Structures are given as C-alpha cells and as structure tokens.
Amino acid sequence: MRKIVQLIAILLITGTTASLGQVNDDFEILFTDDIGEQEVMEVPEAMAMNLAIDSLLALYHNQTYLTIDDACESTGENPSYSEEVYMQRLSRMPTVMEMPYNQVVRKFIDRYCERLRRSVSIMLGSVNFYMPIFEQALDSYNLPTELKYLPVIESALNPKAVSRAGATGLWQFMLATGKQYGLRVNSLVDDRRDPIRSSFAAAQYLRDLYRIFNDWTLVIAAYNCGPENVNKAIRRSGGSMDYWKIYPYLPSETRGYVPAFIAANYVMNYYCEHNICPMLTHLPEHTDTIEVNRNVSLSTISRFCDIDIEMLRDLNPQYRRDIVNGATEPSLIRMTIPAINRFIEQQDTIFAYEDSHVNKRAYVAVDESRSSRATSRHSSRSSNETASSGDSQSRYGKSSRGGSRRSSYSSSRYGKSSKSSGSNAKSSSSSRRRGRR
C-alpha cells in the first residue's frame, strides 16, 4: 500500500513538472548567444499560445464574422528559409523604424510561423476591424505606420485583454497611464477597452516617448517597461542610446519585446510565404455612434432596437457592466445604422422603460479617476499646448454644459454620421501603458 502511495506521489510530481514545463515553454524562449551561453527570455503574454488563441476565439466578432477560407491553397507547412532571405524581406518593408535581423528576431518569427499559426490566421482576419482605427490615430500624430502592429504583441488584437499586471485593452494601458492620457476608468466604464479612445491615447503616448528618446526602438522598449527602466539601462550601459547595446540591462520581457515587434511586422506582411491562410472577414453592417445624456442599459437597447446583445457588447467593450452612464457625462453608443434609427424613433419609450424597470442602484459608480482628475486635467492641458490638431484630448475631451461631442473618425467600416436624434440623444461619427515596472 505504501509503495502504491509513493508511486502515485511520483506520478503527480512528474505530471506537475511536465505541466509547468509546458507553461514555461509558452511564456519563455530559450536563446543561445554568440558566445554559446543560454539565455531565457520572457515573451509578451499575447504570444503565449493557448492564451492568444483562446482570447481570440472568445471574441464575438471573430466568432460571427470570421470564417475559414476554403479557397486558400496551402500545405500548412512552414518552409525553411536562409538568413539572407529574412534579411532581404525585412529590409524591403516600407518602414521608418529599423527592422534588423538576428537570431533573437528569428526565434520570435519562428514562434509566430509555427506554434502561433492559428493565432496569426485569426489576427489577419481581425485586422479589418481595427487597422483603420490604428492607422488614423497614428497618422494624426504623424507617427510611423508600422506601430499599428504593437497591439498584435500587446493583446493579440483583443480589446478585452487583461495582463497579469493589470494592463488592459488593445494597447494594454496600465491604470495610471490611461488616466494620464484622458482615459476614463470607473465602476461602469473603462476607456482602455475602447478601440478608438485607446488608440488615440496610445498614439499620444508614443509621440511623447519619442520626444524623450528620439529613437523608435527605444520608444518601443519604453512602451513595454516604462521610460524609467530604459533610462536606467542607458546609464548602466555607459550612456549608449543603441537598443542592442543596452539590451542586457533591460528587464527580461523587454529584451524580447522589440524582437517580438519586428517579428510581428514580418509575419503580418509575409504570412503567405509561410503558408498561413488569413481568415475571411465578413464585416457587419455599417455602424455609427449615438450620444446619450441619460443612463441606459445595453439590454434595454437590445430589446427595443432589435440588435443582438453580444454585438452591442462587442461594439462597446468599454462598458464594464452593460450600462451606458450618460447621466454622468454624455456618452457614445456604437450600433448598426438600423439600430440607431430605431433608437432615435423610440428614444422616449426606451428611457421610460429604463426608468421604470431598471434598478437605479446599478448606476451608482465609484469614479476611480476622480482623485487624480485635477492632475489629469493639468497634464492634458499641457499636452494640448504642444499637440497637433489631431490631439486625442481635443477629440475626446469632455463636452461642456452637457453639449454633444463629435470625433473625427469615419470610415466605411463605421459608416457616416446620421442626423441628430433630438434632445436626449445625438448622433456622431467616431472613429497606455504602461510604465508598469
């Protein structure tokens, strides 16, 4: 009996060790440097195989609007290429940022093209949902377009992603940094999950980092670990501003972050050469936003506007508890055009139903950013004095006297602005992070 118990214990220990080994393999890459020493690098959380795929498959729009392309002719095998081929491909990409090739970059390219092939396929289908937003935000600040692939390694294009450290959204803003760049976070709303607001905030943050370092590779590193850690690595290296020279002095995850960013740019451009088939995208009906200055729940909107509640949640991921708290400040709701028209036609009935059927206590929100609002406003004011006309603060600043607020983002994906719906609701087109250690 004792031997049986010991055997079971050994099997349990062995199984646990194997399981932990698999987890470590998901979150780490083993690399042998030029002098033959082995180094373990952390990979961004969005590159952990199971996490990336599971989070992508959980998104409503991926489930609903992405399908497998049966016409894509691919062997499904990842072909092998020489180092010269990788170097040539990276050099041919139309980028402002340097995209060097080395063995570390190769490790991350191989991970995307081998273990994360399915994740890449889904992300290639999802880019149609998000890339127009990313591109306009970056263009508004005259930033390199290749930065649009940062959310690929940050969140695997999941607007609801939350890291172990608490970074949230497509661009993975930490709470303090999000507040600094005007993103509301309270019990009901988390603008870090809003694709449009967070994209413009991220563009502003990236611009500010470039003003500090004047080097895009260092900006990418600082986006991951914070400017303080990059400055510390620069001092420890003797003052070098070369990323690959300060590389040994950076936090473990940041050492792999820039190579992962280069690999993401590579795979999103050369996926065909690696036999990766993008998912087909069937975009939903054109959408637009309507502004409300009264509280209303997504369930009530779904009931009266004949729009699926999951679609509403997917189009409005910033609302944490399915409540649009327009009474706190005018708030935008994104819907399909037919749903917006029905909302305009029935808004009195909708608000009357809301008032009589919904528990008012559900609307009590503790504003977690109130304590630092004065600081955030001061920061926003100083940023606006130096920002270009595309500043996210002016785009998304609070409206005065409860007036309507309009942003400039508009595309065929989101539709054209519709007419004003009256005193209670108005239509408008609407179109980080972290310093975490």
Secondary structure, DSSP 8 states (H G I E B T S, - for coil): -HHHHHHHHHHHHHHHHHHHHHHHHHHEEEEE-TTS-EEEEE--GGGSHHHHHHHHHT-HHHHHHEE--TT-----------HHHHHHHHHHS--SS-----HHHHHHHHHHHTTTHHHHHHHHHHHHHHHHHHHHHHHHTT--GGGGGHHHHHHSS-TT-B-TT--BTTTTB-HHHHHHTT--BSSSBBGGG-HHHHHHHHHHHHHHHHHHHS-HHHHHHHHHH-HHHHHHHHHHTTS---HHHHGGGS-HHHHHHHHHHHHHHHHHHHSGGGT----EE---S-EEEEEESSEEEHHHHHHHHT--HHHHHHH-TTBTTSEEETTTS-EEEEEEHHHHHHHHHHHHHHHHHHHHHS-GGGG----TTGGGHHHHHHHHHHHHHHS-TT-HHHHH---GGG---------TTT--------SSEEEE---------
